Amino acid sequence: MYLAGRLLHRSAQSECERDAAEYIERRFKEHTPEVSSESFFCIENYPYLFASYFSEFLVVGILSIYWPLMAFLYGGAVFIFYLMEFSGFRGLSRFMPQYPSQNVVARFQAVRPRSLIVVTAHYDSGCASPLTSPAVIPWLRIVNYVLIAAMVVVLATCVSDFIAVRNGESGEIAMAVRALGIGMLMAGALALFMASSRGEDIRGANGNASGVAALLGLADAIGRDQPEEADVWLVATGSHESWMGGMRQFLTEHRLDRENTYFLNLECIGTGDLHVLAKEGMLHALRADPAMLRRARALADRHGLKEGSMRAVPTGAYIPLMRDMKAMTVMGLDEDGLPPHWNQISDRVLEVEEKSIAQVTAFSDAFIRELAREHAAAVLSSQAG
């Protein structure tokens, strides 16, 4: 109610996002003294950045007329930086103007910790644009594949031209194919520029005030009964809409042990059919950690959750999974397999069901305790062996 009712929006790097972070920090401090607000900087508009990568291939096309080899080298560098950025690593974005945001972290320390369980939920809200329409969302991944293929085709034609020049041959066919590829990339860049310029701030009740509500419910449950076998960190990440900026910063700032750290991401859980995501990821299928998924399956029926997958949009678990860490997402999905009201004007408080948040809170509490016991038993068994 506070995040999506009293605040007009929580757009990344805005004053309202700062107000939301301060509210979450106050609520966390009701349950543990170990609460910190971790400030960081990230760029404001990632669609513009991705559009800029696509636009650079116009320069590649011009270079290819006079110097095909240099065009290939320059285009190859742009292509690699794009894949880095899309995979959650900072490429050229580190040289762009940066704006302040913050993560809020609450720590619950165990008596005999064998593992660290990090529960995350981003608290910023997105923007409604033509690209977040329910009719468009299912096509985003396919379009991205097409644009990546167009980049590869442009680079291949540069190599073809270089060989043709050395052999004294004509490269007219390669030039025509290259022009088609560049045209597709320019169309993608134009679509991103236009969609970003027409974005409208939203309340973000389901995405992701609902996840934060479950996070605060967990703070209450764990504060009253701390698991003995695992440290638990509750992390409200900021600037998720700036291409998971908060999660990327959290993993950069905290050097975590991959073998003994688990990430449970709560996102868009206020409505729809609640699912444990076995697969997610836009670029390629990222699978949830097998141990986490096995434990989740054992608890899912009891708490009214199903197993599913979601490949349409990136979640807060995308960055940990891309870095080969143990992670899993809980998310509500509609009949089309999409998070309901994702970055749409309709994402208001009245669309969120309190029962769904309570279900996820109870599931997450049980999941954390079972996972902590299972991991501790495995460690002790390994040491005894």
Sequence and secondary structure as in RCSB ss.txt:
>XXXX:A:sequence
MYLAGRLLHRSAQSECERDAAEYIERRFKEHTPEVSSESFFCIENYPYLFASYFSEFLVVGILSIYWPLMAFLYG
GAVFIFYLMEFSGFRGLSRFMPQYPSQNVVARFQAVRPRSLIVVTAHYDSGCASPLTSPAVIPWLRIVNYVLIAA
MVVVLATCVSDFIAVRNGESGEIAMAVRALGIGMLMAGALALFMASSRGEDIRGANGNASGVAALLGLADAIGRD
QPEEADVWLVATGSHESWMGGMRQFLTEHRLDRENTYFLNLECIGTGDLHVLAKEGMLHALRADPAMLRRARALA
DRHGLKEGSMRAVPTGAYIPLMRDMKAMTVMGLDEDGLPPHWNQISDRVLEVEEKSIAQVTAFSDAFIRELAREH
AAAVLSSQAG
>XXXX:A:secstr
 IIIIISS  BTTSHHHHHHHHHHHHHHTTT S EEEEEEEE S HHHHHHHHHHHHHHHHHHHHH HHHHHHHH
HHHHHHHHHHHTT  SGGGGS  EEEEEEEEEE  SS SEEEEEEEE  B EE GGGSTTTGGGHHHHHHHHHHH
HHHHHHHHHHHHHHHHTT   HHHHHHHHHHHHHHHHHHHHHHHHHHT EE   IIIIIHHHHHHHHHHHHHHHS
  SSEEEEEEEES TTTTSHHHHHHHHHS   GGGEEEEEEES SSSEEEEEEEE SSS EE  HHHHHHHHHHH
HHHT EEEEE SS  TTHHHHHTT EEEEEEEE TTSS TTTTSTT  GGG  HHHHHHHHHHHHHHHHHHHHHH
HHHHHHHHH 
